[in-house]
């Protein structure tokens, strides 16, 4: 049975790679999952035969990887009748094969051995998200022997899928146990070397899986003296070892850099979160980033609480119970794909336009119906009838499309309304504009103290975010007297000062005061309020919300990528280390051998990333024809989650 263990990554190489030459990481991971659910045989789309019915057993890690990529309907089409958590109470289904998709942890292996002993299923296809060790594999073999179930264990595969793809061009390492690789975990003052090694190994394991799935060996660049450098050294070593063992290499057949990467290998830029702590705190103005900032949004699903007004009950008004609704915001949703990077007022306007076009279509169907209901011998009606039959037929056939359109309009009306409530209640447009001015060193039109002291402007956390951005971006730290004044205002506003405590230490340690990160000289141009959304017919009452238009400017991460991808000389990136895992002797140099600009790059932020940076990179690459980038991070956090980590780090 042990002989059956083979890396699923290998089978993907060759002919299939050539076919999927421009596949995104999302498609590649989806193909790998479908192949796994098809008992590790390539899944052919239009095969007419019935699928083999089976159950899928996953752990939380497996669930997080599958849920953003495959819907329940798609799982059913693949023959999955039941999908269950490994550690739930499961009844035996002795005549059905089971596909397992789990991490190779001690407790998972124990539970799988227990399943074998209890003879729960007809046959077992064991797939490990990350490579399983020899000793754990032997544990399974022994359990199978003891349970006389050796013949039932059909296949054992290492899938190398230990990362979560959220977009065609975005991935995160994990959602479960993300505190193990969080910004706080990496920057704890009391972290031991062994703990740090564990954190780095976890990150490297996932990045290795990512490149196996991508089918390419990158050129690695990273800043010196940071956690990103530790990741680079370990990843280079892991890739090198795998390439050296030609018989078992996961990258064989990739000599031409096959796969997504035509003939050139991709560049991997590893950056440390500490190069830019202002962006993750920044109030934002684009749709996706706002949804992540103000609503409960993770793994592409947003959860909303809908309060349904006041109930008129005899005992006087009492608010109705809040309904919880969740919506999936996926690439299938055309509106989301088109507008997730748009400024919010534009989104509100587009929802309104979609609604009007839907209503027009609906009215047309109603009009045709009433004509078709005509009775009597009216000549005109008879001639109209034949003309309208064709129209009605076409209208009826477009009904499913119309209903789907209505579903998406309702979804985005609800989501955008929830976002708008936050913008208005917290004056987020004011914060966004003011922070943009701070970060671009533009003259400020009102004092920071005024905003902090204004009881109507935002939550204590909003005020803290604004002040931290000011403190991080300041050329010169405020004097002690000024700082005391700010601290008092922040305390009066109900802020917890722990995050500031940490940022003060961080700034002193990083000696950043001499060379603060520059955020480009952006200006947001208010364009007067949106006349179209203002009209009374609109769903969205945008009164008082500024229509701010974004001017493209590169954030630090994007600037670093631009320097390294275009091979520009710049003091910011000139001493970045250079690794090429394909070179026989690893030579530590910062001198790139390759002088040509890269066509493909992956930016990975060690210590956590956010949608603001992702969107900034996407906007940057739009102007570069034929170039592709991917954004990845060890965890995806919004400002609330980040502030919480800073607060824990700042506790005395």
C-alpha positions as CSV (number, residue, x, y, z in Angstrom):
1,X,0.0,0.0,0.0
2,X,2.8,2.4,0.8
3,X,4.0,2.0,-2.8
4,X,0.8,3.7,-3.9
5,X,1.7,7.0,-2.4
6,X,2.4,9.4,-5.2
7,X,2.4,13.2,-5.4
8,X,-0.6,14.3,-7.3
9,X,1.5,17.2,-8.5
10,X,3.5,15.0,-10.8
11,X,0.5,13.8,-12.8
12,X,-0.3,17.3,-13.8
13,X,2.8,17.9,-15.8
14,X,3.1,17.2,-19.5
15,X,0.3,17.4,-22.0
16,X,-2.3,18.8,-19.6
17,X,0.1,21.6,-18.7
18,X,0.5,22.7,-22.3
19,X,-3.3,22.8,-22.6
20,X,-3.7,24.9,-19.5
21,X,-1.0,27.3,-20.5
22,X,-2.7,30.5,-19.3
23,X,-4.6,29.0,-16.4
24,X,-4.9,31.1,-13.4
25,X,-4.0,29.8,-10.0
26,X,-7.7,29.6,-9.2
27,X,-8.3,27.3,-12.3
28,X,-5.3,25.2,-11.5
29,X,-6.3,24.6,-7.9
30,X,-9.9,23.8,-9.0
31,X,-8.6,21.4,-11.7
32,X,-6.5,19.7,-9.0
33,X,-9.5,19.4,-6.6
34,X,-11.8,18.0,-9.3
35,X,-9.1,15.5,-10.3
36,X,-8.9,14.4,-6.6
37,X,-12.7,14.1,-6.3
38,X,-12.6,12.0,-9.4
39,X,-10.3,9.4,-7.6
40,X,-7.2,11.2,-9.0
41,X,-8.1,10.7,-12.6
42,X,-8.4,13.8,-14.8
43,X,-12.0,15.0,-14.7
44,X,-13.5,15.2,-18.2
45,X,-16.2,17.9,-18.4
46,X,-18.7,16.6,-20.9
47,X,-18.6,12.9,-20.2
48,X,-22.2,11.7,-20.3
49,X,-21.9,8.8,-17.9
50,X,-23.3,9.1,-14.4
51,X,-20.6,10.1,-11.8
52,X,-19.6,7.5,-9.2
53,X,-21.4,8.5,-6.0
54,X,-19.1,9.0,-3.1
55,X,-18.7,10.8,0.2
56,X,-16.2,13.6,0.9
57,X,-14.5,13.7,4.3
58,X,-12.5,16.8,5.1
59,X,-11.1,18.7,8.0
60,X,-11.5,22.4,8.6
61,X,-8.4,23.1,6.5
62,X,-9.8,21.1,3.6
63,X,-13.2,22.8,3.9
64,X,-11.6,26.3,3.7
65,X,-9.7,25.3,0.5
66,X,-12.7,23.8,-1.2
67,X,-15.4,26.3,-0.2
68,X,-14.2,29.3,-2.2
69,X,-13.7,27.2,-5.3
70,X,-16.5,24.6,-5.6
71,X,-20.2,25.1,-4.9
72,X,-22.4,22.4,-3.4
73,X,-23.9,22.0,-6.8
74,X,-20.5,21.4,-8.4
75,X,-19.7,18.9,-5.7
76,X,-22.9,17.1,-6.5
77,X,-22.1,17.1,-10.2
78,X,-18.8,15.4,-9.3
79,X,-20.8,12.6,-7.5
80,X,-20.4,13.9,-3.9
81,X,-23.6,13.0,-2.1
82,X,-22.4,13.9,1.3
83,X,-19.6,16.1,2.6
84,X,-18.7,15.7,6.2
85,X,-16.1,16.9,8.7
86,X,-13.6,14.2,9.7
87,X,-14.2,14.8,13.4
88,X,-18.0,14.7,13.3
89,X,-20.1,11.7,14.2
90,X,-20.4,9.8,11.0
91,X,-22.6,6.8,10.4
92,X,-21.1,3.8,8.4
93,X,-22.0,3.8,4.7
94,X,-20.5,0.5,3.8
95,X,-21.2,0.4,0.0
96,X,-19.8,3.8,-0.9
97,X,-16.2,5.0,-1.5
98,X,-14.9,7.8,0.6
99,X,-12.5,10.6,-0.6
100,X,-10.6,12.1,2.3
101,X,-9.0,15.6,2.0
102,X,-7.2,16.4,5.3
103,X,-4.0,17.7,6.8
104,X,-1.6,15.0,7.9
105,X,-1.8,15.8,11.6
106,X,-1.6,13.3,14.4
107,X,-5.2,13.6,15.4
108,X,-6.5,13.3,11.8
109,X,-4.4,10.2,11.2
110,X,-5.8,8.7,14.4
111,X,-9.3,9.3,13.3
112,X,-8.7,7.9,9.8
113,X,-7.3,4.7,11.4
114,X,-10.4,4.5,13.6
115,X,-12.6,4.8,10.4
116,X,-10.6,1.9,8.9
117,X,-11.1,-0.2,12.1
118,X,-14.8,0.6,12.1
119,X,-15.1,-0.2,8.4
120,X,-17.2,2.9,7.7
121,X,-16.9,2.9,3.9
122,X,-16.4,0.6,0.9
123,X,-13.0,2.0,-0.1
124,X,-10.7,4.8,1.0
125,X,-9.0,7.4,-1.1
126,X,-6.7,9.3,1.2
127,X,-5.6,12.7,0.1
128,X,-3.3,14.8,2.2
129,X,-3.4,18.6,1.8
130,X,0.3,18.8,2.5
131,X,3.0,16.0,2.3
132,X,2.6,13.2,4.8
133,X,5.7,12.0,6.7
134,X,7.0,8.4,6.3
135,X,6.2,7.5,9.9
136,X,2.6,8.7,9.8
137,X,2.1,6.8,6.5
138,X,3.3,3.7,8.4
139,X,0.8,4.3,11.1
140,X,-2.0,4.2,8.5
141,X,-0.5,1.0,6.9
142,X,-0.4,-0.7,10.3
143,X,-4.0,0.3,11.1
144,X,-5.1,-1.0,7.7
145,X,-3.3,-4.3,8.3
146,X,-4.8,-4.7,11.8
147,X,-8.3,-3.9,10.5
148,X,-7.8,-6.3,7.5
149,X,-8.6,-3.3,5.3
150,X,-5.5,-3.1,3.2
151,X,-7.4,-3.8,0.0
152,X,-9.9,-1.1,0.8
153,X,-7.3,1.6,0.9
154,X,-7.4,2.4,-2.8
155,X,-5.0,5.3,-3.0
156,X,-2.8,7.6,-0.9
157,X,-1.9,10.9,-2.4
158,X,0.0,14.0,-1.4
159,X,-2.0,16.8,-3.0
160,X,0.2,19.9,-2.3
161,X,-2.8,22.1,-2.1
162,X,-2.1,23.8,1.3
163,X,-3.2,27.3,0.4
164,X,-6.5,29.1,-0.2
165,X,-7.3,30.7,-3.6
166,X,-9.7,33.6,-3.3
167,X,-9.4,35.2,-6.7
168,X,-7.8,34.4,-10.0
169,X,-4.8,36.4,-8.8
170,X,-5.0,36.2,-5.0
171,X,-4.3,33.6,-2.4
172,X,-3.8,33.3,1.4
173,X,-2.0,30.6,3.3
174,X,-4.6,29.6,5.8
175,X,-7.7,30.5,7.7
176,X,-7.6,27.9,10.4
177,X,-5.0,28.5,13.1
178,X,-4.0,31.7,11.3
179,X,-2.8,33.1,14.6
180,X,0.2,30.8,14.2
181,X,1.5,32.8,11.3
182,X,0.0,36.1,12.2
183,X,1.8,39.5,12.3
184,X,1.7,39.2,16.1
185,X,3.2,35.7,16.1
186,X,6.2,36.9,13.9
187,X,6.8,40.1,15.8
188,X,6.3,39.0,19.4
189,X,9.3,40.3,21.5
190,X,9.4,37.0,23.5
191,X,9.4,34.6,20.5
192,X,12.0,31.8,20.8
193,X,14.1,30.7,17.9
194,X,12.3,27.3,17.8
195,X,8.9,29.0,17.7
196,X,10.1,31.3,14.9
197,X,11.4,28.2,12.9
198,X,8.0,26.6,13.2
199,X,6.2,29.7,11.9
200,X,8.6,30.0,9.0
201,X,8.3,26.3,8.2
202,X,4.5,26.6,8.1
203,X,4.7,29.5,5.7
204,X,7.3,27.8,3.5
205,X,5.3,24.6,3.3
206,X,2.3,26.5,1.9
207,X,4.4,28.5,-0.5
208,X,6.0,25.2,-1.7
209,X,2.5,23.8,-2.4
210,X,1.6,26.9,-4.2
211,X,4.5,26.6,-6.7
212,X,3.9,22.9,-7.2
213,X,0.3,23.7,-8.1
214,X,1.5,26.6,-10.3
215,X,4.0,24.2,-12.0
216,X,6.9,26.7,-11.9
217,X,10.1,27.4,-10.0
218,X,10.4,31.1,-9.2
219,X,13.4,33.5,-9.0
220,X,13.2,34.8,-5.4
221,X,13.9,38.3,-4.2
222,X,13.5,39.5,-0.6
223,X,14.5,42.3,1.7
224,X,17.4,41.7,4.1
225,X,17.2,41.2,7.8
226,X,13.4,40.5,7.9
227,X,11.1,37.6,8.4
228,X,10.7,37.6,4.6
229,X,14.4,36.8,4.3
230,X,14.0,33.8,6.6
231,X,11.1,32.5,4.4
232,X,13.2,33.1,1.2
233,X,16.2,31.1,2.5
234,X,14.0,28.1,3.6
235,X,11.9,28.1,0.4
236,X,15.0,28.2,-1.8
237,X,16.4,25.2,0.1
238,X,13.1,23.3,-0.1
239,X,12.8,23.9,-3.9
240,X,16.4,23.1,-4.5
241,X,16.2,19.8,-2.6
242,X,13.1,18.8,-4.6
243,X,14.7,19.7,-7.9
244,X,17.9,17.7,-7.0
245,X,16.0,14.5,-6.5
246,X,15.1,14.1,-10.2
247,X,13.2,10.9,-9.7
248,X,10.7,12.4,-7.3
249,X,10.9,16.0,-8.3
250,X,7.5,17.7,-8.5
251,X,8.7,20.0,-11.2
252,X,9.8,17.5,-13.8
253,X,8.6,18.2,-17.3
254,X,8.7,21.9,-16.3
255,X,12.1,22.4,-17.9
256,X,10.5,24.9,-20.3
257,X,8.8,26.6,-17.4
258,X,5.6,25.2,-18.8
259,X,2.3,26.1,-17.4
260,X,1.1,29.6,-16.9
261,X,4.6,30.9,-17.5
262,X,5.3,30.8,-21.2
263,X,9.1,30.5,-21.4
264,X,10.1,32.8,-18.6
265,X,10.1,31.9,-15.0
266,X,8.1,34.0,-12.5
267,X,9.5,36.4,-10.0
268,X,8.6,35.9,-6.4
269,X,8.9,39.0,-4.3
270,X,8.8,38.4,-0.6
271,X,8.1,41.5,1.4
272,X,7.7,42.0,5.1
273,X,4.5,43.6,6.6
274,X,6.8,46.0,8.5
275,X,7.7,47.9,5.4
276,X,4.3,49.4,5.4
277,X,2.1,49.4,8.5
278,X,-0.1,52.4,7.4
279,X,-1.9,50.7,4.5
280,X,-3.6,48.0,6.6
281,X,-5.0,50.7,8.9
282,X,-6.2,52.9,6.1
283,X,-9.9,53.6,5.6
284,X,-10.6,52.6,2.0
285,X,-13.0,53.7,-0.7
286,X,-13.2,50.7,-3.1
287,X,-16.1,48.2,-2.9
288,X,-14.3,45.0,-2.1
289,X,-11.9,46.6,0.4
290,X,-14.8,48.4,2.1
291,X,-16.9,45.2,2.4
292,X,-13.9,43.6,4.1
293,X,-13.3,46.6,6.3
294,X,-16.8,47.2,7.6
295,X,-18.7,44.0,7.2
296,X,-18.1,40.4,8.2
297,X,-16.4,39.1,5.0
298,X,-14.1,36.2,4.7
299,X,-13.3,33.4,2.3
300,X,-15.5,35.2,-0.3
301,X,-18.7,35.1,1.9
302,X,-20.3,38.2,3.5
303,X,-22.6,37.8,6.5
304,X,-25.1,40.5,7.0
305,X,-27.5,41.2,9.8
306,X,-30.7,42.6,8.4
307,X,-32.9,44.5,10.9
308,X,-36.4,44.4,9.5
309,X,-37.7,47.7,10.8
310,X,-40.1,48.1,13.8
311,X,-42.9,45.7,14.4
312,X,-46.2,47.3,15.1
313,X,-47.4,45.3,18.0
314,X,-50.1,46.4,20.4
315,X,-47.7,46.5,23.3
316,X,-45.8,49.3,21.5
317,X,-42.9,49.2,19.1
318,X,-40.4,46.5,19.6
319,X,-37.6,45.9,17.1
320,X,-37.8,42.7,15.1
321,X,-35.3,40.0,15.5
322,X,-32.3,40.5,13.2
323,X,-32.1,38.1,10.3
324,X,-28.7,36.8,9.4
325,X,-28.1,36.5,5.7
326,X,-25.0,35.3,3.9
327,X,-24.0,36.0,0.3
328,X,-21.2,34.5,-1.7
329,X,-19.3,37.1,-3.7
330,X,-17.6,34.9,-6.4
331,X,-16.1,35.3,-9.8
332,X,-19.3,34.0,-11.3
333,X,-21.0,37.2,-10.1
334,X,-20.4,39.5,-13.1
335,X,-21.3,42.7,-11.2
336,X,-18.8,41.9,-8.4
337,X,-16.1,41.1,-10.9
338,X,-16.6,44.3,-12.7
339,X,-17.1,46.6,-9.7
340,X,-15.1,45.2,-6.8
341,X,-12.3,47.6,-7.4
342,X,-14.5,50.6,-8.1
343,X,-14.9,53.6,-5.8
344,X,-18.1,53.2,-3.7
345,X,-20.3,56.0,-5.2
346,X,-19.7,54.4,-8.7
347,X,-20.9,51.0,-7.3
348,X,-24.1,52.6,-5.9
349,X,-24.7,54.2,-9.3
350,X,-24.2,50.9,-11.1
351,X,-26.6,49.0,-8.9
352,X,-29.2,51.7,-9.6
353,X,-28.6,51.4,-13.4
354,X,-28.8,47.6,-13.2
355,X,-32.1,47.8,-11.3
356,X,-33.6,50.2,-13.9
357,X,-32.6,48.0,-16.8
358,X,-34.1,45.0,-15.0
359,X,-37.4,46.8,-14.4
360,X,-37.6,47.7,-18.0
361,X,-37.2,44.1,-19.0
362,X,-39.7,43.0,-16.5
363,X,-42.3,45.6,-17.7
364,X,-41.8,44.3,-21.3
365,X,-42.7,40.7,-20.2
366,X,-45.7,42.0,-18.3
367,X,-46.8,44.1,-21.4
368,X,-46.5,41.0,-23.7
369,X,-48.5,38.9,-21.2
370,X,-51.4,41.4,-21.2
371,X,-51.4,41.6,-25.0
372,X,-51.4,37.8,-25.2
373,X,-54.4,37.7,-23.0
374,X,-56.4,39.7,-25.5
375,X,-59.8,38.2,-26.5
376,X,-62.3,39.1,-29.1
377,X,-62.0,39.4,-32.9
378,X,-60.1,42.7,-33.0
379,X,-58.0,42.5,-36.2
380,X,-55.2,44.7,-34.8
381,X,-54.9,42.4,-31.8
382,X,-54.7,39.3,-34.0
383,X,-51.8,40.8,-36.1
384,X,-50.1,41.9,-32.9
385,X,-50.5,38.5,-31.5
386,X,-48.4,36.7,-34.2
387,X,-45.8,39.5,-33.9
388,X,-45.6,39.2,-30.2
389,X,-45.5,35.4,-30.0
390,X,-41.9,35.5,-31.1
391,X,-41.2,38.3,-28.6
392,X,-42.8,36.4,-25.8
393,X,-41.0,33.2,-26.6
394,X,-37.7,35.1,-26.4
395,X,-38.8,36.8,-23.2
396,X,-39.8,33.5,-21.6
397,X,-36.5,31.9,-22.6
398,X,-34.6,34.8,-21.0
399,X,-36.6,34.4,-17.7
400,X,-33.9,32.3,-15.9
401,X,-31.3,34.9,-16.9
402,X,-33.7,37.7,-15.7
403,X,-34.2,35.9,-12.3
404,X,-30.4,35.5,-11.8
405,X,-30.0,39.2,-12.6
406,X,-32.7,40.1,-10.0
407,X,-30.9,37.9,-7.5
408,X,-27.6,39.7,-8.0
409,X,-29.2,43.1,-7.9
410,X,-30.9,42.3,-4.6
411,X,-27.6,40.9,-3.3
412,X,-25.6,44.0,-4.1
413,X,-28.4,46.4,-3.1
414,X,-28.3,44.7,0.4
415,X,-24.5,44.7,0.6
416,X,-24.0,48.2,-0.7
417,X,-26.7,49.5,1.6
418,X,-25.0,47.9,4.6
419,X,-21.7,49.5,3.6
420,X,-23.4,52.9,3.0
421,X,-24.9,52.8,6.5
422,X,-21.3,52.5,7.9
423,X,-20.0,55.2,5.7
424,X,-22.7,57.7,6.8
425,X,-22.7,56.7,10.5
426,X,-18.9,56.9,10.8
427,X,-18.1,59.6,8.2
428,X,-15.7,57.2,6.5
429,X,-15.4,59.4,3.5
430,X,-13.9,62.1,5.7
431,X,-11.5,59.7,7.2
432,X,-10.5,58.3,3.8
433,X,-9.8,61.7,2.3
434,X,-7.9,63.0,5.4
435,X,-5.7,59.9,5.5
436,X,-4.9,60.1,1.8
437,X,-3.8,63.7,2.4
438,X,-1.6,62.6,5.4
439,X,0.0,59.7,3.4
440,X,0.7,61.9,0.4
441,X,2.0,64.8,2.5
442,X,-0.7,67.2,1.2
443,X,-1.6,70.2,3.3
444,X,-4.4,69.3,5.7
445,X,-7.5,71.4,5.7
446,X,-8.5,70.8,9.3
447,X,-6.6,69.7,12.4
448,X,-6.2,66.1,13.4
449,X,-7.3,67.0,17.0
450,X,-10.6,68.3,15.7
451,X,-11.5,65.0,14.0
452,X,-10.3,63.0,17.1
453,X,-12.4,65.2,19.3
454,X,-15.5,65.2,17.1
455,X,-18.0,62.8,18.8
456,X,-19.9,62.3,15.6
457,X,-16.9,61.3,13.5
458,X,-16.4,57.6,13.6
459,X,-15.8,55.0,16.3
460,X,-12.8,55.1,18.8
461,X,-11.2,52.6,16.5
462,X,-11.6,54.8,13.5
463,X,-9.9,57.6,15.4
464,X,-7.0,55.3,16.5
465,X,-6.5,54.2,12.9
466,X,-6.3,57.8,11.7
467,X,-3.8,58.8,14.4
468,X,-1.6,55.8,13.9
469,X,-1.4,56.6,10.1
470,X,-0.4,60.1,11.0
471,X,2.2,58.9,13.5
472,X,3.6,56.3,11.1
473,X,3.7,58.7,8.1
474,X,5.1,61.7,10.0
475,X,8.6,62.8,8.8
476,X,9.2,63.9,12.4
477,X,7.5,62.3,15.4
478,X,5.3,64.8,17.3
479,X,6.9,66.4,20.3
480,X,6.2,64.9,23.7
481,X,3.9,67.7,24.6
482,X,1.9,67.3,21.4
483,X,1.8,63.6,21.8
484,X,0.4,63.9,25.4
485,X,-2.3,66.2,24.0
486,X,-3.2,63.7,21.3
487,X,-3.2,60.8,23.8
488,X,-5.6,62.7,26.1
489,X,-8.0,63.4,23.1
490,X,-7.8,59.7,22.1
491,X,-8.4,58.5,25.7
492,X,-11.3,60.9,26.0
493,X,-12.7,59.5,22.7
494,X,-12.6,56.0,24.3
495,X,-9.5,54.7,22.5
496,X,-7.3,51.9,23.8
497,X,-3.7,53.3,23.5
498,X,-1.9,49.9,23.4
499,X,-1.5,49.9,19.6
500,X,0.2,53.3,19.8
501,X,2.6,51.9,22.4
502,X,3.6,49.2,20.0
503,X,3.9,51.5,17.0
504,X,6.2,53.9,19.0
505,X,8.5,51.0,19.8
506,X,8.4,49.8,16.2
507,X,9.2,53.2,14.9
508,X,12.2,53.6,17.3
509,X,13.4,50.2,16.5
510,X,13.1,50.5,12.7
511,X,14.7,54.0,12.9
512,X,12.1,54.8,10.4
513,X,12.0,58.4,11.4
514,X,14.9,59.2,9.1
515,X,13.3,57.6,6.0
516,X,9.6,57.1,6.3
517,X,7.8,55.1,3.6
518,X,6.5,57.4,0.9
519,X,3.1,56.8,-0.4
520,X,3.3,58.8,-3.7
521,X,1.7,62.1,-4.1
522,X,-1.8,61.2,-4.6
523,X,-4.7,63.5,-4.4
524,X,-8.3,62.5,-4.2
525,X,-10.5,64.8,-6.2
526,X,-13.9,65.4,-4.8
527,X,-16.2,65.7,-7.9
528,X,-19.2,67.2,-6.2
529,X,-21.8,64.8,-5.0
530,X,-23.1,62.3,-7.5
531,X,-26.0,63.9,-9.2
532,X,-27.3,60.6,-10.6
533,X,-27.4,58.7,-7.3
534,X,-28.8,61.8,-5.6
535,X,-32.0,61.6,-7.6
536,X,-35.0,60.7,-5.5
537,X,-35.6,57.5,-7.4
538,X,-32.3,55.9,-6.2
539,X,-32.1,53.2,-3.7
540,X,-29.1,54.9,-2.1
541,X,-29.5,58.2,-0.3
542,X,-25.9,59.3,-0.7
543,X,-26.5,62.8,0.7
544,X,-23.5,64.2,2.5
545,X,-21.2,61.4,1.3
546,X,-18.4,62.8,-0.8
547,X,-17.9,61.4,-4.3
548,X,-14.2,60.9,-4.1
549,X,-12.4,59.7,-7.2
550,X,-9.1,57.8,-6.8
551,X,-6.0,58.8,-8.7
552,X,-3.7,55.8,-9.3
553,X,-0.7,55.9,-7.0
554,X,1.6,53.1,-6.1
555,X,1.6,51.8,-2.5
556,X,5.0,50.7,-1.1
557,X,4.4,47.0,-2.0
558,X,3.5,47.9,-5.6
559,X,6.5,50.2,-5.8
560,X,8.9,47.4,-4.7
561,X,7.3,45.0,-7.2
562,X,7.7,47.6,-10.0
563,X,11.4,48.1,-9.2
564,X,12.1,44.4,-9.2
565,X,9.8,43.3,-12.0
566,X,11.1,46.0,-14.4
567,X,14.7,45.7,-13.2
568,X,14.9,49.3,-12.2
569,X,17.7,50.5,-10.0
570,X,16.4,52.0,-6.8
571,X,18.0,52.4,-3.4
572,X,14.8,50.9,-1.9
573,X,15.3,47.6,-3.6
574,X,19.0,47.5,-4.8
575,X,20.2,45.4,-1.9
576,X,17.3,42.8,-2.1
577,X,18.7,39.3,-2.0
578,X,18.5,37.1,-5.1
579,X,17.9,33.4,-5.1
580,X,17.6,31.0,-8.0
581,X,16.7,27.5,-6.8
582,X,17.6,26.1,-10.2
583,X,21.3,27.2,-9.9
584,X,23.4,24.2,-8.8
585,X,25.4,26.2,-6.3
586,X,23.3,28.7,-4.3
587,X,25.3,31.9,-4.5
588,X,24.1,34.6,-2.2
589,X,24.1,37.7,-4.2
590,X,21.9,40.7,-4.7
591,X,23.0,40.8,-8.3
592,X,20.4,39.4,-10.6
593,X,21.7,37.2,-13.4
594,X,18.7,38.0,-15.5
595,X,18.6,41.5,-16.8
596,X,15.3,41.3,-18.6
597,X,12.1,42.6,-17.1
598,X,9.8,39.8,-15.8
599,X,6.4,39.1,-17.4
600,X,5.0,37.3,-14.4
601,X,5.4,38.0,-10.7
602,X,4.0,36.9,-7.3
603,X,4.1,39.3,-4.5
604,X,3.9,37.6,-1.1
605,X,3.5,39.6,2.2
606,X,4.9,37.8,5.2
607,X,2.9,39.0,8.2
608,X,-0.5,39.6,6.5
609,X,-2.1,41.4,3.6
610,X,-5.3,43.2,2.7
611,X,-7.6,44.1,-0.2
612,X,-6.3,47.6,-0.5
613,X,-2.8,46.4,-1.5
614,X,-4.3,43.7,-3.8
615,X,-6.4,46.3,-5.6
616,X,-3.5,48.7,-5.9
617,X,-1.4,45.9,-7.6
618,X,-4.3,45.0,-9.9
619,X,-4.7,48.7,-10.9
620,X,-0.9,48.9,-11.5
621,X,-0.7,45.9,-13.8
622,X,-3.7,47.0,-15.9
623,X,-1.4,49.5,-17.6
624,X,1.2,46.8,-18.3
625,X,0.3,44.8,-21.4
626,X,1.0,41.1,-21.3
627,X,2.1,41.1,-17.7
628,X,0.5,39.1,-14.9
629,X,0.8,39.3,-11.1
630,X,-0.5,37.4,-8.2
631,X,-0.9,38.7,-4.6
632,X,-0.5,36.4,-1.7
633,X,-0.2,36.8,2.1
634,X,0.2,34.7,5.2
635,X,-3.2,35.9,6.4
636,X,-5.8,38.4,5.2
637,X,-6.8,40.8,7.8
638,X,-8.9,44.0,8.0
639,X,-8.0,47.0,10.1
640,X,-10.0,45.8,13.1
641,X,-8.2,42.5,13.2
642,X,-4.8,44.3,12.6
643,X,-5.4,46.9,15.4
644,X,-6.3,44.0,17.7
645,X,-2.9,42.4,17.0
646,X,-1.0,45.7,17.5
647,X,-2.9,46.1,20.7
648,X,-1.8,42.7,22.0
649,X,1.8,43.6,21.0
650,X,1.6,46.9,22.8
651,X,0.4,45.5,26.1
652,X,2.8,46.0,28.9
